[in-house]
Amino acid sequence: MYTLPGEYYHSEEIYGRELEQIFYQRWQLACREEQVAEPGDFLTVPVGDESIIVTRTRNRDIRAHFNVCRHRGTQICAEDEGHFTNDVIQCPYHAWQYDLDGALKGAPLMRDVPGFDKKDYSLHAAHVHLWGGFVFINLADSPAPFEEEMGALIGRFGDWRLPELRIAHHLPYRLKCNWKLIIQNYQECYHCPGVHPLLSDWTPFQNAVHDCLEGAVIGGFMTLTKKRGSMTMDGEAAAPPVCNVSGDDLQRVHYYSVFPNLLLTPHPDYVLYHLIRPVSVDEITSDCYFLLHPNILNDADRMQRFQSAVEFWDMTNKQDWAVCEQMQLGTRSRRFKRGRYAPQEDILYALDREVLKALGELD
């Protein structure tokens, strides 16, 4: 099994095709539902050269709109997040106004324009699907059904009762590497003994089990060495088991990449996830979030203990980021063409094939 050629991490042409055929066509994570908790709350979500407004309506539905006024194309929202006053989305240039569903409600001095009908000038919509408390969006005109593309997620992790969990902590990062390198790094532990000695103590890399090896959802689990332990600085649990987690899952950490931009890691005692967003061919943002049940969030003593998990993953993330940035530099060399995967990296070959399939380079 051979790696992708180096150009797949550096070519502007390939990166442009990835934006067009993956990020503008596939389902991807936008945010958590709680981040737009009340009617009028909004987030702006960057997707390549696009900007998407995710907001909650008066009916408490979640909608996604292209951040583009239908008058002359002005970007409506410059802020990363906020609240629409009086539930009105207003363009800052000529004050065209839209409701939270995206319908045009006010267009100054346009009433007498021949043939102008406000019904024809709603904000362009992006598609929305909710799963596990996560908000997924799709920018395509006619996307594949979420259940078809992300079928392996359906019914998985029910014991964690993901919609009930809330964000407990956020670690933002900005890295100088291609987006695919982060996803590849996440899905293999061949590097763990040298890069993550503490992680290897708590979950030896030889015990990784992969139960999803193709499609948009790829991953498996690793077994914890400590009974009722977790991924913390001392290997002890950071909190009680999440909701209904029991049995074998009390000894497992699950690692799933949800192509193209979600890394989902349910632990026995908390849930970790990374939201990956390409900024350019060689730069990304990686936002690392921790989810806990609200009962834990309201317990000061338990939250103090939980900091051991935050410290562990901040250390581990930074170890990963350093080698990914070094790989970005190394694959630029004219001497690097493509490499050979080790047996422990079979899942990376599956990820590469998912990329090539999306680019139309595999049947």
Secondary structure in CASP SS format (residue, H / E / C, confidence):
PFRMAT SS
TARGET T0000
AUTHOR 0000-0000-0000
METHOD secondary structure of the structure
MODEL  1
M C 1.00
Y E 1.00
T C 1.00
L C 1.00
P C 1.00
G H 1.00
E H 1.00
Y H 1.00
Y H 1.00
H C 1.00
S C 1.00
E H 1.00
E H 1.00
I H 1.00
Y H 1.00
G H 1.00
R H 1.00
E H 1.00
L H 1.00
E H 1.00
Q H 1.00
I H 1.00
F H 1.00
Y C 1.00
Q C 1.00
R C 1.00
W C 1.00
Q E 1.00
L E 1.00
A E 1.00
C E 1.00
R E 1.00
E H 1.00
E H 1.00
Q H 1.00
V H 1.00
A C 1.00
E C 1.00
P C 1.00
G C 1.00
D E 1.00
F E 1.00
L E 1.00
T E 1.00
V E 1.00
P E 1.00
V E 1.00
G C 1.00
D C 1.00
E E 1.00
S E 1.00
I E 1.00
I E 1.00
V E 1.00
T E 1.00
R E 1.00
T C 1.00
R C 1.00
N C 1.00
R C 1.00
D C 1.00
I E 1.00
R E 1.00
A E 1.00
H E 1.00
F E 1.00
N C 1.00
V C 1.00
C C 1.00
R C 1.00
H C 1.00
R C 1.00
G C 1.00
T C 1.00
Q C 1.00
I C 1.00
C C 1.00
A C 1.00
E C 1.00
D C 1.00
E E 1.00
G E 1.00
H E 1.00
F C 1.00
T H 1.00
N H 1.00
D H 1.00
V E 1.00
I E 1.00
Q E 1.00
C C 1.00
P C 1.00
Y C 1.00
H C 1.00
A C 1.00
W C 1.00
Q E 1.00
Y E 1.00
D E 1.00
L C 1.00
D C 1.00
G C 1.00
A C 1.00
L E 1.00
K E 1.00
G E 1.00
A C 1.00
P C 1.00
L C 1.00
M C 1.00
R C 1.00
D C 1.00
V C 1.00
P C 1.00
G C 1.00
F C 1.00
D C 1.00
K H 1.00
K H 1.00
D H 1.00
Y C 1.00
S C 1.00
L C 1.00
H C 1.00
A E 1.00
A E 1.00
H E 1.00
V E 1.00
H E 1.00
L E 1.00
W E 1.00
G C 1.00
G C 1.00
F E 1.00
V E 1.00
F E 1.00
I E 1.00
N E 1.00
L C 1.00
A C 1.00
D C 1.00
S C 1.00
P C 1.00
A C 1.00
P C 1.00
F H 1.00
E H 1.00
E H 1.00
E H 1.00
M C 1.00
G H 1.00
A H 1.00
L H 1.00
I C 1.00
G C 1.00
R C 1.00
F C 1.00
G H 1.00
D H 1.00
W H 1.00
R C 1.00
L H 1.00
P H 1.00
E H 1.00
L C 1.00
R E 1.00
I E 1.00
A E 1.00
H E 1.00
H E 1.00
L E 1.00
P E 1.00
Y E 1.00
R E 1.00
L E 1.00
K C 1.00
C C 1.00
N C 1.00
W H 1.00
K H 1.00
L H 1.00
I H 1.00
I H 1.00
Q H 1.00
N H 1.00
Y H 1.00
Q C 1.00
E C 1.00
C C 1.00
Y C 1.00
H C 1.00
C H 1.00
P H 1.00
G H 1.00
V H 1.00
H C 1.00
P H 1.00
L H 1.00
L H 1.00
S H 1.00
D H 1.00
W H 1.00
T C 1.00
P C 1.00
F H 1.00
Q H 1.00
N H 1.00
A C 1.00
V E 1.00
H E 1.00
D E 1.00
C E 1.00
L C 1.00
E C 1.00
G C 1.00
A C 1.00
V E 1.00
I E 1.00
G E 1.00
G E 1.00
F E 1.00
M E 1.00
T E 1.00
L C 1.00
T C 1.00
K C 1.00
K C 1.00
R C 1.00
G E 1.00
S C 1.00
M C 1.00
T C 1.00
M C 1.00
D C 1.00
G C 1.00
E E 1.00
A C 1.00
A C 1.00
A C 1.00
P C 1.00
P C 1.00
V C 1.00
C C 1.00
N C 1.00
V C 1.00
S C 1.00
G H 1.00
D H 1.00
D H 1.00
L H 1.00
Q H 1.00
R E 1.00
V E 1.00
H E 1.00
Y E 1.00
Y E 1.00
S E 1.00
V E 1.00
F C 1.00
P C 1.00
N C 1.00
L E 1.00
L E 1.00
L E 1.00
T E 1.00
P E 1.00
H C 1.00
P C 1.00
D C 1.00
Y C 1.00
V E 1.00
L E 1.00
Y E 1.00
H E 1.00
L E 1.00
I E 1.00
R E 1.00
P E 1.00
V E 1.00
S E 1.00
V C 1.00
D C 1.00
E E 1.00
I E 1.00
T E 1.00
S E 1.00
D E 1.00
C E 1.00
Y E 1.00
F E 1.00
L E 1.00
L E 1.00
H C 1.00
P H 1.00
N H 1.00
I H 1.00
L H 1.00
N C 1.00
D C 1.00
A H 1.00
D H 1.00
R H 1.00
M H 1.00
Q H 1.00
R H 1.00
F H 1.00
Q H 1.00
S H 1.00
A H 1.00
V H 1.00
E H 1.00
F H 1.00
W H 1.00
D H 1.00
M H 1.00
T H 1.00
N H 1.00
K H 1.00
Q H 1.00
D H 1.00
W H 1.00
A H 1.00
V H 1.00
C H 1.00
E H 1.00
Q H 1.00
M H 1.00
Q H 1.00
L H 1.00
G H 1.00
T C 1.00
R C 1.00
S C 1.00
R C 1.00
R C 1.00
F C 1.00
K C 1.00
R C 1.00
G C 1.00
R E 1.00
Y C 1.00
A C 1.00
P H 1.00
Q H 1.00
E H 1.00
D H 1.00
I H 1.00
L H 1.00
Y H 1.00
A H 1.00
L H 1.00
D H 1.00
R H 1.00
E H 1.00
V H 1.00
L H 1.00
K H 1.00
A H 1.00
L C 1.00
G C 1.00
E C 1.00
L C 1.00
D C 1.00
END
